[in-house]
Structures are given as structure tokens and as C-alpha cells.
Amino acid sequence: MKSCKAFVTSMCIALLLGGCSISQTIPCGDSQMFAHNVYFTLNDASDEKTAELVAECHRYLKDHPGVVFFAAGTVSQAHDRPVNVRDFDVSLHVIFDSVAAQDAYQTAADHLTFIERNKDNWKQVRVFDSLVQ
């Protein structure tokens, strides 16, 4: 599974940097990978509070079993095309090696701590989950 993680990470980096696409199934064993993308709109969207939430994502959400890719950041101010959705402040992107890993993450102590510590500043939270190849 370690080589699978390295492969998926390198492919995600290539996608982010080069804009290429993957047109075939990524060979990661028998499990279907699971993408968990969360978009937070904050009550206080100051630079300080958005940076704080990104740091909290990194502190509590990146080191869970089954995570093959993790990223958290802020909406890109430089990209304002008609197709860009910009009604969020912080985004979280986690790809798990299986649905079971994502299910375990949902009830993990660090995930629940993250929610408890940060939910008071959430105006809206949108979750986009999908099975990915």
C-alpha cells in the first residue's frame, strides 16, 4: 500500500500543477478510494481566522489511517473566472484508500476534536464525498 500512496500523491501533485487528467483506474488493490472534500464558509473570514482553520485541519485531520492525500487551504483570490465557485473561505481535501478508512475517520477522536474546536465559526459547511479511481 505504501507504493500506492506514493503513486496517488504524485498523481495528485501532477494534477494540481499540470492540469492533466487520469483516464484509467489507479492500481491500488481491491479497495475503492474515497474523496472527502469539504468547503467551509466562516462567520469571521479574516485572514487570521482562515489561517487558523487551515492550521487546525493540518493539526487534526491529516494523519489518519488510510489517508493517501491531504490538503487544506483558502479560496484562490487570483482565480475569478465565471466557472469558479468562490463562496467559501477554507477547503479541505482528503483522499482515503477505502470507504472503510473514511468511515473510521468520521468517528475518530481527532476529527471530533476538530469539529468541536472550530464549529462555532462555521457559517456553512458543504461536504462533497465521492468514490474515485
Secondary structure in CASP SS format (residue, H / E / C, confidence):
PFRMAT SS
TARGET T0000
AUTHOR 0000-0000-0000
METHOD secondary structure of the structure
MODEL  1
M C 1.00
K H 1.00
S H 1.00
C H 1.00
K H 1.00
A H 1.00
F H 1.00
V H 1.00
T H 1.00
S H 1.00
M H 1.00
C H 1.00
I H 1.00
A H 1.00
L H 1.00
L H 1.00
L H 1.00
G H 1.00
G C 1.00
C C 1.00
S C 1.00
I C 1.00
S C 1.00
Q C 1.00
T C 1.00
I C 1.00
P C 1.00
C C 1.00
G C 1.00
D C 1.00
S C 1.00
Q C 1.00
M E 1.00
F E 1.00
A E 1.00
H E 1.00
N E 1.00
V E 1.00
Y E 1.00
F E 1.00
T E 1.00
L E 1.00
N C 1.00
D C 1.00
A C 1.00
S C 1.00
D H 1.00
E H 1.00
K H 1.00
T H 1.00
A H 1.00
E H 1.00
L H 1.00
V H 1.00
A H 1.00
E H 1.00
C H 1.00
H H 1.00
R H 1.00
Y H 1.00
L H 1.00
K C 1.00
D C 1.00
H C 1.00
P C 1.00
G C 1.00
V E 1.00
V E 1.00
F E 1.00
F E 1.00
A E 1.00
A E 1.00
G E 1.00
T E 1.00
V C 1.00
S C 1.00
Q C 1.00
A C 1.00
H C 1.00
D C 1.00
R C 1.00
P C 1.00
V C 1.00
N C 1.00
V C 1.00
R C 1.00
D C 1.00
F C 1.00
D C 1.00
V E 1.00
S E 1.00
L E 1.00
H E 1.00
V E 1.00
I E 1.00
F E 1.00
D C 1.00
S C 1.00
V H 1.00
A H 1.00
A H 1.00
Q H 1.00
D H 1.00
A H 1.00
Y H 1.00
Q H 1.00
T C 1.00
A C 1.00
A H 1.00
D H 1.00
H H 1.00
L H 1.00
T H 1.00
F H 1.00
I H 1.00
E H 1.00
R H 1.00
N H 1.00
K H 1.00
D H 1.00
N H 1.00
W E 1.00
K E 1.00
Q E 1.00
V E 1.00
R E 1.00
V E 1.00
F E 1.00
D E 1.00
S E 1.00
L E 1.00
V E 1.00
Q C 1.00
END
